[in-house]
Amino acid sequence: MSFSILDEEDDFSMSPGGSKLGAVFASNAPQGGNESLTYTREQPKAAAQPAADKSQPTLQHAVAASAFRFVDQAYVSEGKLGVAILGSAVSKEYKILLYKANKQPVTEAAITAAFAYSPQDNNYANFYDNSRQSWSLRFDTDEQAVTFAKNVGLARYNASDFSDVVVQDLSVGSGSSTAQAGDSVQVTYTGWLLQDGRFGKMFDSNADKDKAFRFKVGRGEVIKGWDKGLVGMKKGSKRMLGVPPALAYAATGVPNKVPPNSTLLFVLEVKKLKSKKDEEGEAAATLAPPQTRERTESVGSAESTPAEQEGSSTKQKLIERMSKMGHSMLPSSEEDGQQQQQQQ
């Protein structure tokens, strides 16, 4: 299943028109060039061609990646393969296809709403094919890894019944803490309208702003799709959300941005994460009264109040003056008892 690196690079190179990868699937993508600048003799009108069957699968996205197959408790390299997503929003059938440079299919995996595609560190991702064979892909760049995962998420949403949020991780993030209801998060995001089963018009983004958007998960401060879709994210992780109208802006929409009953697609990244427990601990520390310290009985103690220090200073001076005169200012306990008996 191996082939030369030279062949791999030649056959999997992605030209601007994607001609080589498109040819693998007999793509009907338009050719480049400006036809308005080219003179052609007027030809007789040809018979109208039948409309394309939109239920047939078409190429959604494709890229080259290093592929590894899990065999005998270890991943074995299969070389660099073409990795494509094919499908149709009409038929709601999607799949991942792995193929060789000579256009020979290697394996495929049906993409459903419940399909598990798991990004890992260092641009890896894992999935099972239709034979329950485990595969691992390694993309050349972070951008390739994220973009492919995003298109897997889109396919999963298109294959769903549009009744709930579809969540697809794009990158794993760091740390062990995950966002839960009540936690405070700061995120950057970009939102698109779902149009013809693809990422359509971008309607909102804060990705180029200095400050991330802050809110508490599960408190109704954002659309329901976000409250559900952000649960489980780590700091630094990226995630794609497919949000049906009922969990977004429903029939109301957003004037000049989101038409009524629109399905929304989001890519979010968690910049900061603070758990509810940590926030409650900080709030309790802020509201707690200062601890009182026991005063020492020593004269002129640093813990004494100014009035006490002034009184103690006067008393000390009197003691010093009386001691110079040969008298004790403070009687002993024995003398004090005799004085009390005489008074009685």
Phi, psi and omega in degrees: 000007181262157176208165189294150178299324180299314178298321181299312184293323180292314187279339182255004179296139183255099176287163182308325180272355182061035189296318184291313179290324179295325181294332179300326184249018180052049183295145176261026181298140181293147178281158180285172179110154181256103185292338182291343180263004183245126180277130174225143178293138181299129182253153176300143181294128180279160178298143182300132179278143178296146180298143180298142180280105184287353177278347179281142182293140176233163180290122179264319181195147179207150181199163175264143179208153173284131185245144180226132180253136182276113182223131177052050175065024178206152176274127181250131183292135174250011181082191179271128182237160169282137181234114186234153172246124178239150178170182181215131178290339180283310180280342181063027178248125182224156177204156169264132178239126171258132184216156180276172181295334178271019177073011180279122179296143178254311177196168177214159181221123178292135179258115174245178178298331182265006182300134182260110175237115192244103174296147178233179177294161174060036174067026175265160173206147182240149174198167175251140176275187184293343178264011182063029173274132180276133178234150173232134179247143173235116181272155183289327183225161176297322180298318178297318181296315181292317182296319179295316179298323179297321179287331172296317178299320177297316179296320179298318180294316180297333179275355182274182177264010176062025182260346185214169178291137171253125185249128176227117176292141177251326174210154194273336182078195184223165178085172181258343182284137177236148182294131177230169179304131180096345179285153178261129180231154171238125187229153163253151186207159169222136182238138178235157169275143172279118182227121181054038177075013182227171173292117182260227183291132173282124185252344181196149177194146172237016184298334181257015180261158183290323185254137175282163179273128184249137175198171177255129183293134174078013181254007179075018180276346179226181179296155184300326180299325176287316180302324178278318189285339181272347180300130179097353180284148176255165175298131180087354180278156176240147183212144174256136178240133168255116189243118179289161183305321183297336180252013177237247183252007173049221184282350181281314183069192176229119183309132177067008179228302185239113177296157177303146176057042180264140169274136185243145176241133181231148164240123183237149174229129179276118180270320179221148180219125177230123184288158178300321180297317179295319180294320179294323178295319178294320180295320179294322179293327180288323184274343184292137178292153179297144181288137178275142179250143181292135178280141174276156183269359182291146181292134178071021180300149179293343181273354182285156176284163178304320180295319179294321180295322179293316178296318180296323179294318178296316180297319180296320179297319179297319179299317181296318180295317181291325180294328178292330180275357178088014179241146177268128181287326183250112182295152176287169182294329180289315178296323181296325179289322179294320181297322182292326179291320179297322180293331180283000000 
